[in-house]
Amino acid sequence: NYGRRGAVIDGKTVLGVIPARGGSKRFPGKNIAPFRGRPLLAWTILSAQKSKYIDTLICSTDDEDIELVALVHGCRVLKRPPELATDTAKSEDVLRHALSIYPHDYVVLLQPTSPLRTADDIDRCLLRAVGENGCISVSDRGFGTNGAVYVATAQWLQYNDFNKDLKQYVMPESRSLDINTPEDALL
């Protein structure tokens, strides 16, 4: 349980989910590749652990190496079923699976490929979701979603997928890095 500071958002519980499958074809080992001195996944775990509002944090994975990195950094691991560990699996389905095991009122998707997002970014996105179906982070440069933070109510997510009709939380471009290639990891 990570709600150490006792902060509650709208009287609801918050599940943080880091989806990190092992089968990246373009960048093998991407989710645990080194980035500025630590595995990529560790950056997301550490920022999520500092969130005021995340009550439970899990890493959803099918990969033993990713599982080990998550556990070493103090994150619970949820074994992802094979059908949710493919190139075509939807993030929303991964979240629905996590919510079926760890029921919460809100769910936050935190991709490990966005290492520069902060706990404050997570918390501000959550606050913007209060009274709404959800909120997604976007770059202040106007390039659309930056992949860093997705928030939804569990109820809304049952029947919907993330889209641009949700509230938006604007993040500076300096924290909107999305790592998808080995070259990105050198930035």
C-alpha positions as CSV (number, residue, x, y, z in Angstrom):
1,N,0.0,0.0,0.0
2,Y,1.4,3.3,-1.1
3,G,-1.1,5.9,0.3
4,R,1.4,6.6,3.0
5,R,0.6,10.3,3.4
6,G,-3.1,9.5,4.0
7,A,-4.2,11.7,1.1
8,V,-7.5,10.7,-0.4
9,I,-8.8,11.7,-3.8
10,D,-12.5,12.3,-3.8
11,G,-12.9,9.6,-1.1
12,K,-11.9,7.0,-3.6
13,T,-9.2,4.3,-3.9
14,V,-6.6,4.5,-6.7
15,L,-4.8,1.6,-8.4
16,G,-1.6,2.4,-10.2
17,V,-0.8,-0.1,-13.1
18,I,2.6,-0.2,-14.9
19,P,2.1,-2.4,-18.0
20,A,5.5,-3.9,-18.9
21,R,5.4,-6.9,-21.2
22,G,8.6,-8.5,-22.3
23,G,8.2,-8.9,-26.1
24,S,9.2,-5.6,-27.6
25,K,10.4,-6.3,-31.2
26,R,11.7,-2.9,-32.1
27,F,13.7,-2.5,-28.8
28,P,14.2,-5.8,-27.1
29,G,14.4,-5.5,-23.3
30,K,13.1,-1.9,-23.6
31,N,11.2,-1.8,-20.3
32,I,14.3,-2.6,-18.2
33,A,16.9,-1.0,-20.5
34,P,19.3,1.4,-18.6
35,F,18.3,5.0,-18.7
36,R,20.3,7.6,-16.8
37,G,21.7,5.1,-14.3
38,R,18.7,2.9,-13.6
39,P,16.4,0.5,-15.4
40,L,13.6,2.3,-17.3
41,L,10.9,0.6,-15.3
42,A,12.4,1.9,-12.0
43,W,11.8,5.5,-12.9
44,T,8.1,4.9,-13.2
45,I,7.9,2.8,-10.0
46,L,9.8,5.5,-8.0
47,S,7.5,8.4,-9.2
48,A,4.4,6.3,-8.6
49,Q,5.5,5.5,-5.1
50,K,5.8,9.2,-4.4
51,S,2.3,9.9,-5.5
52,K,0.0,11.2,-2.7
53,Y,-3.0,9.3,-4.1
54,I,-1.9,5.9,-5.4
55,D,-3.1,3.3,-2.8
56,T,-1.8,0.2,-4.6
57,L,0.9,-0.1,-7.2
58,I,1.4,-3.1,-9.5
59,C,3.5,-4.0,-12.5
60,S,1.5,-6.2,-15.0
61,T,4.0,-8.3,-16.8
62,D,4.6,-11.7,-18.5
63,D,8.4,-11.5,-18.2
64,E,10.6,-12.8,-15.3
65,D,13.4,-10.2,-15.8
66,I,10.8,-7.4,-15.6
67,E,9.2,-9.0,-12.6
68,L,12.6,-9.1,-10.8
69,V,13.3,-5.4,-11.5
70,A,9.8,-4.5,-10.2
71,L,10.2,-6.5,-7.0
72,V,13.7,-5.2,-6.3
73,H,12.2,-1.7,-6.5
74,G,9.3,-2.5,-4.2
75,C,6.5,-2.9,-6.6
76,R,3.9,-5.7,-6.6
77,V,3.7,-7.9,-9.7
78,L,0.7,-9.2,-11.4
79,K,1.3,-12.0,-13.8
80,R,-0.2,-11.0,-17.2
81,P,-2.1,-13.8,-19.1
82,P,-0.6,-14.7,-22.5
83,E,-3.5,-13.2,-24.4
84,L,-2.8,-9.8,-22.8
85,A,1.0,-10.0,-23.6
86,T,0.8,-9.7,-27.4
87,D,1.6,-6.8,-29.8
88,T,-2.2,-6.4,-30.3
89,A,-3.3,-6.5,-26.7
90,K,-5.0,-3.3,-25.6
91,S,-3.8,-1.4,-22.5
92,E,-7.4,-1.0,-21.4
93,D,-7.8,-4.8,-21.3
94,V,-4.6,-5.0,-19.2
95,L,-6.2,-2.4,-16.8
96,R,-9.5,-4.3,-16.7
97,H,-7.6,-7.5,-15.8
98,A,-5.7,-5.7,-13.0
99,L,-9.0,-4.2,-11.7
100,S,-10.5,-7.7,-11.6
101,I,-7.7,-8.7,-9.2
102,Y,-7.3,-5.4,-7.3
103,P,-10.7,-3.6,-7.4
104,H,-10.3,0.2,-6.9
105,D,-12.4,3.2,-7.8
106,Y,-9.8,4.9,-10.1
107,V,-7.0,3.3,-12.2
108,V,-3.9,5.1,-13.4
109,L,-1.9,3.7,-16.3
110,L,1.8,4.6,-16.1
111,Q,3.8,3.4,-19.1
112,P,7.4,2.6,-18.2
113,T,8.5,4.3,-21.4
114,S,7.8,7.7,-19.8
115,P,10.6,8.0,-17.3
116,L,10.5,11.8,-16.8
117,R,7.0,12.0,-15.5
118,T,6.9,13.1,-11.8
119,A,4.7,12.2,-8.9
120,D,3.3,15.7,-9.2
121,D,2.3,14.9,-12.8
122,I,0.5,11.8,-11.7
123,D,-1.3,13.6,-8.8
124,R,-2.3,16.6,-11.0
125,C,-3.7,14.3,-13.6
126,L,-5.7,12.4,-11.0
127,L,-7.1,15.7,-9.6
128,R,-8.2,16.7,-13.0
129,A,-10.1,13.4,-13.3
130,V,-12.3,14.1,-10.2
131,G,-15.9,14.4,-11.3
132,E,-15.0,13.2,-14.8
133,N,-14.6,9.9,-16.6
134,G,-10.8,10.3,-16.6
135,C,-7.9,12.4,-17.7
136,I,-4.9,11.9,-20.1
137,S,-1.6,13.7,-20.1
138,V,-0.6,15.7,-23.2
139,S,2.5,17.5,-24.2
140,D,2.5,21.3,-24.0
141,R,3.8,21.3,-27.6
142,G,0.4,20.2,-28.9
143,F,1.4,16.8,-30.2
144,G,-1.5,15.0,-28.4
145,T,-1.1,12.4,-25.7
146,N,2.4,11.9,-24.5
147,G,1.9,8.4,-23.0
148,A,2.9,9.4,-19.4
149,V,-0.4,9.3,-17.4
150,Y,-3.8,7.9,-18.2
151,V,-6.5,8.0,-15.5
152,A,-10.0,6.6,-15.6
153,T,-12.7,5.6,-13.2
154,A,-13.1,1.8,-13.0
155,Q,-16.7,2.1,-13.8
156,W,-16.1,4.1,-17.0
157,L,-13.3,1.8,-18.1
158,Q,-15.6,-1.2,-18.0
159,Y,-17.1,-0.1,-21.3
160,N,-14.8,2.4,-22.7
161,D,-11.3,2.9,-24.0
162,F,-9.0,5.9,-23.6
163,N,-9.7,8.6,-26.2
164,K,-9.2,12.3,-26.7
165,D,-12.6,13.2,-25.3
166,L,-11.3,12.9,-21.7
167,K,-10.0,15.8,-19.7
168,Q,-6.4,16.7,-20.4
169,Y,-3.5,17.4,-18.1
170,V,-0.8,19.4,-19.9
171,M,2.8,18.4,-19.2
172,P,5.9,20.3,-20.3
173,E,7.7,18.8,-23.3
174,S,10.8,18.4,-21.0
175,R,9.0,15.7,-19.1
176,S,7.1,14.2,-22.1
177,L,9.9,11.9,-23.3
178,D,8.5,8.6,-24.6
179,I,11.2,6.0,-25.1
180,N,10.6,3.6,-28.0
181,T,14.0,3.0,-29.6
182,P,17.5,2.4,-28.2
183,E,18.4,6.0,-29.4
184,D,15.6,7.5,-27.3
185,A,17.2,5.9,-24.2
186,L,20.3,7.9,-24.8
187,L,18.6,11.3,-24.4
